[in-house]
Amino acid sequence: MKILKRKNKIYNTERFGQPEIRVYHKKGYGKKSPRYLLKCGCCNEKLEIYYDKTGLEINGVNGSIDDWREILLPLLQ
């Protein structure tokens, strides 16, 4: 999987005219799954996404990848 790289500057509006979401990634170790940390572009609100081969945990809500896909893909299209 390719890890997204960004500058992660606060209130960076260069690309979309809106503050860009700041993206951080941590590798998994031991029993801890790898995760993405997404932070708001204009404040310190955050969203944690832990993932593995079978599922995702988004802000504490566990589900299969197919279940998350069914919920989130219609929002993105």
PyRosetta script that sets phi, psi and omega in degrees:
from pyrosetta import init, pose_from_sequence

init()
pose = pose_from_sequence("MKILKRKNKIYNTERFGQPEIRVYHKKGYGKKSPRYLLKCGCCNEKLEIYYDKTGLEINGVNGSIDDWREILLPLLQ")
pose.set_psi(1, 135.1)
pose.set_omega(1, 178.3)
pose.set_phi(2, -83.7)
pose.set_psi(2, 128.4)
pose.set_omega(2, 179.8)
pose.set_phi(3, -88.0)
pose.set_psi(3, 128.0)
pose.set_omega(3, -180.0)
pose.set_phi(4, -70.1)
pose.set_psi(4, 131.4)
pose.set_omega(4, 177.8)
pose.set_phi(5, -111.9)
pose.set_psi(5, 132.1)
pose.set_omega(5, 177.3)
pose.set_phi(6, -139.4)
pose.set_psi(6, 166.2)
pose.set_omega(6, 178.0)
pose.set_phi(7, -73.9)
pose.set_psi(7, -27.9)
pose.set_omega(7, 178.6)
pose.set_phi(8, 58.8)
pose.set_psi(8, 36.0)
pose.set_omega(8, 173.9)
pose.set_phi(9, -78.8)
pose.set_psi(9, 143.5)
pose.set_omega(9, 177.6)
pose.set_phi(10, -71.9)
pose.set_psi(10, 137.2)
pose.set_omega(10, 178.6)
pose.set_phi(11, 55.7)
pose.set_psi(11, 45.8)
pose.set_omega(11, 176.7)
pose.set_phi(12, -86.2)
pose.set_psi(12, 109.2)
pose.set_omega(12, -177.0)
pose.set_phi(13, -110.1)
pose.set_psi(13, 18.7)
pose.set_omega(13, -174.8)
pose.set_phi(14, -63.4)
pose.set_psi(14, -42.8)
pose.set_omega(14, -171.2)
pose.set_phi(15, -86.8)
pose.set_psi(15, -43.2)
pose.set_omega(15, -170.1)
pose.set_phi(16, -118.4)
pose.set_psi(16, -5.4)
pose.set_omega(16, -176.7)
pose.set_phi(17, 82.1)
pose.set_psi(17, -4.5)
pose.set_omega(17, 176.2)
pose.set_phi(18, -119.7)
pose.set_psi(18, 155.4)
pose.set_omega(18, 175.5)
pose.set_phi(19, -58.7)
pose.set_psi(19, 130.5)
pose.set_omega(19, -176.3)
pose.set_phi(20, -78.4)
pose.set_psi(20, 136.6)
pose.set_omega(20, 178.5)
pose.set_phi(21, -64.7)
pose.set_psi(21, 133.5)
pose.set_omega(21, 178.5)
pose.set_phi(22, -89.7)
pose.set_psi(22, 129.8)
pose.set_omega(22, -173.4)
pose.set_phi(23, -117.9)
pose.set_psi(23, 129.2)
pose.set_omega(23, 176.9)
pose.set_phi(24, -128.5)
pose.set_psi(24, 147.2)
pose.set_omega(24, 180.0)
pose.set_phi(25, -129.9)
pose.set_psi(25, 138.7)
pose.set_omega(25, 174.5)
pose.set_phi(26, -124.9)
pose.set_psi(26, 137.4)
pose.set_omega(26, 176.8)
pose.set_phi(27, -74.7)
pose.set_psi(27, 154.0)
pose.set_omega(27, 176.4)
pose.set_phi(28, -77.2)
pose.set_psi(28, 152.1)
pose.set_omega(28, 176.3)
pose.set_phi(29, -151.9)
pose.set_psi(29, 143.3)
pose.set_omega(29, -177.9)
pose.set_phi(30, 58.0)
pose.set_psi(30, -127.1)
pose.set_omega(30, 178.9)
pose.set_phi(31, -91.6)
pose.set_psi(31, -1.9)
pose.set_omega(31, -177.5)
pose.set_phi(32, -85.6)
pose.set_psi(32, 130.5)
pose.set_omega(32, 179.3)
pose.set_phi(33, -77.2)
pose.set_psi(33, 156.4)
pose.set_omega(33, 173.2)
pose.set_phi(34, -64.9)
pose.set_psi(34, 158.4)
pose.set_omega(34, -177.1)
pose.set_phi(35, -147.1)
pose.set_psi(35, 157.7)
pose.set_omega(35, 167.1)
pose.set_phi(36, -110.3)
pose.set_psi(36, 139.6)
pose.set_omega(36, 172.5)
pose.set_phi(37, -116.1)
pose.set_psi(37, 119.1)
pose.set_omega(37, 179.0)
pose.set_phi(38, -109.3)
pose.set_psi(38, 127.1)
pose.set_omega(38, 178.9)
pose.set_phi(39, -117.8)
pose.set_psi(39, 146.6)
pose.set_omega(39, 177.1)
pose.set_phi(40, -58.7)
pose.set_psi(40, 148.4)
pose.set_omega(40, -179.6)
pose.set_phi(41, -76.9)
pose.set_psi(41, -15.2)
pose.set_omega(41, -175.6)
pose.set_phi(42, -121.0)
pose.set_psi(42, -5.1)
pose.set_omega(42, 179.5)
pose.set_phi(43, -150.1)
pose.set_psi(43, -166.0)
pose.set_omega(43, -177.2)
pose.set_phi(44, -106.0)
pose.set_psi(44, 18.7)
pose.set_omega(44, 173.4)
pose.set_phi(45, -64.5)
pose.set_psi(45, 145.2)
pose.set_omega(45, -175.5)
pose.set_phi(46, -141.6)
pose.set_psi(46, 161.3)
pose.set_omega(46, 178.7)
pose.set_phi(47, -137.2)
pose.set_psi(47, 125.9)
pose.set_omega(47, 179.1)
pose.set_phi(48, -106.4)
pose.set_psi(48, 132.1)
pose.set_omega(48, 178.7)
pose.set_phi(49, -125.0)
pose.set_psi(49, 110.1)
pose.set_omega(49, 173.7)
pose.set_phi(50, -95.4)
pose.set_psi(50, 141.6)
pose.set_omega(50, -176.8)
pose.set_phi(51, -142.1)
pose.set_psi(51, 155.8)
pose.set_omega(51, 169.1)
pose.set_phi(52, -150.0)
pose.set_psi(52, -167.9)
pose.set_omega(52, -174.9)
pose.set_phi(53, -68.6)
pose.set_psi(53, -24.4)
pose.set_omega(53, -173.8)
pose.set_phi(54, -105.4)
pose.set_psi(54, -20.8)
pose.set_omega(54, -175.5)
pose.set_phi(55, -163.9)
pose.set_psi(55, 178.7)
pose.set_omega(55, 179.0)
pose.set_phi(56, -128.7)
pose.set_psi(56, 147.2)
pose.set_omega(56, 169.9)
pose.set_phi(57, -122.6)
pose.set_psi(57, 113.7)
pose.set_omega(57, -179.0)
pose.set_phi(58, -111.8)
pose.set_psi(58, 113.3)
pose.set_omega(58, -176.8)
pose.set_phi(59, 47.7)
pose.set_psi(59, 43.3)
pose.set_omega(59, 175.4)
pose.set_phi(60, 90.0)
pose.set_psi(60, -3.0)
pose.set_omega(60, 179.5)
pose.set_phi(61, -100.8)
pose.set_psi(61, 112.6)
pose.set_omega(61, -179.3)
pose.set_phi(62, -86.9)
pose.set_psi(62, 145.3)
pose.set_omega(62, 175.6)
pose.set_phi(63, -169.2)
pose.set_psi(63, 161.7)
pose.set_omega(63, 176.9)
pose.set_phi(64, -71.3)
pose.set_psi(64, 159.6)
pose.set_omega(64, 179.7)
pose.set_phi(65, -62.5)
pose.set_psi(65, -40.2)
pose.set_omega(65, 179.1)
pose.set_phi(66, -64.3)
pose.set_psi(66, -36.8)
pose.set_omega(66, 178.1)
pose.set_phi(67, -65.0)
pose.set_psi(67, -46.8)
pose.set_omega(67, 177.7)
pose.set_phi(68, -62.9)
pose.set_psi(68, -39.1)
pose.set_omega(68, 179.5)
pose.set_phi(69, -61.5)
pose.set_psi(69, -42.9)
pose.set_omega(69, 179.9)
pose.set_phi(70, -62.4)
pose.set_psi(70, -34.5)
pose.set_omega(70, -178.4)
pose.set_phi(71, -81.3)
pose.set_psi(71, -44.9)
pose.set_omega(71, -169.6)
pose.set_phi(72, -89.9)
pose.set_psi(72, -31.8)
pose.set_omega(72, -176.7)
pose.set_phi(73, -60.8)
pose.set_psi(73, -40.1)
pose.set_omega(73, 177.2)
pose.set_phi(74, -60.4)
pose.set_psi(74, -29.3)
pose.set_omega(74, 178.7)
pose.set_phi(75, -70.7)
pose.set_psi(75, -28.3)
pose.set_omega(75, -175.3)
pose.set_phi(76, -90.9)
pose.set_psi(76, -10.6)
pose.set_omega(76, -177.7)
pose.set_phi(77, -101.0)
pose.dump_pdb("model.pdb")
